[in-house]
Amino acid sequence: MTARAADPGITLPKWLIEFAYGTGTYRGLPESVMATLADEDSPLHASCAAMRDGAGRLLAAAQAAGTVRADVTPDELFALVTAVGWIAEQAPALESQRERLLILITEGLRAP
């Protein structure tokens, strides 16, 4: 099944979970990703921008399907999911709540 054929209402939340856990795997990665996005001269800027743009495409598909609020931007989505990885890193007690935080984000993104 291709990403285009997949249900955007399922694909976006799955990506959010995978990304949040993935960025939490390496200490400092969430902060580094966000800093690199702000630094167009960084050699890693293009890679981080490609991740953000990929998230934007998933977001646009979910918005077009009517499953996600139309007023959410790719930058906001990327910041939210990266923040979950950062929070789990900064407050180890919250690491066990990472999935709960992702559920709260996902529910907050739902279209009314």
N, C-alpha and C positions, 0 to 999 in steps of 0.2 A: 504494500500500500504506500503510495507516495504521500508526501506532506500535503499536497493540494487535495488529495482525495480523502484525507483524514478529517474527522470531525473537529472543527476549530475549538469547540467547547471542551474537548478533551485534550487536544494537542497543546494548547497554550498552558493549561495547568500542569500538564506533564513536563513541559519544558521548564516552567517556573521551579518545580521541585528539583529537577535534574540540575539546573543551573545553580540554585541556592546551595545544594549539597556539594556540587562540584567546586564552587568558589570557596566553600568552607573547608575544603580538603587541604589547602595550602595556606599557611599562616601569612597574612598580609595581602593575599590575592584580591579580596574584595576592594580594599582601599586602593591597591595598585591599579586595578581595572578602571575605577572611576577617575583617578588622577591621570591615567594615560589618555582617557577620552578627552580630558580638558587640555592636554598638551599635544597639539598637532605636530610638533617637531619630534615627538617620541617615536622611536623605531617600531614600537608596538601599537601605536595609535590606529593604524589601518586594521590590525587584527581585532582590537577591542571595538572599533567602529563597526566591523563586519558582524560581530556578535550582537551588538545593539541593533543593527539593521535587520538581522535575522529575527530578533525578538519583535521588531517593528512589523515585519511581514506576518508573523504569527498573530500579533495583536490586530493588524488590519483585517486579517481573515476572520478572526473572532468577532470583530466589530461589524464586518459585513454580514456575518451570519446572525447578528443581533444578540450574541451571547455575552458581549462585553460592552460596558459603557462607552459611548461614542466620544466622550470628552477626555479619555485617557490618552496621553501621548507616549510614544516609544521611550522617550527620555525618562518620563515618570515611571513607567513600568520597569525599565532597566534599573533605575535608582532604587525602587522598592525591593526588587528581588536581590540586588547586590547588598542592600542594607541588611537583609536577613542573614546572609553569610557573615557579614561584618559583626552583627550583634552576637551571633553564636560564638564568634572568635573572641570578642571583647568580654562577654559575660558567659563563661562556661556553664553556669547554672541554667542559662537559657538555651543551650545547645539541644537539650532534650525536648525543648518546646519549638524547635525550628519548624516542624511540620504544622503545628498549631498556628504559628505566625503565617505560614504560607496559606493555610486554609482561610485565615482572616483576610489576607490580601486577595485571594481568589474570590471570596464572597463579596468583598468590597468592589471588585472589578465588574461583577455581574451587572448586566443591563437591568434596569428597573422593569 
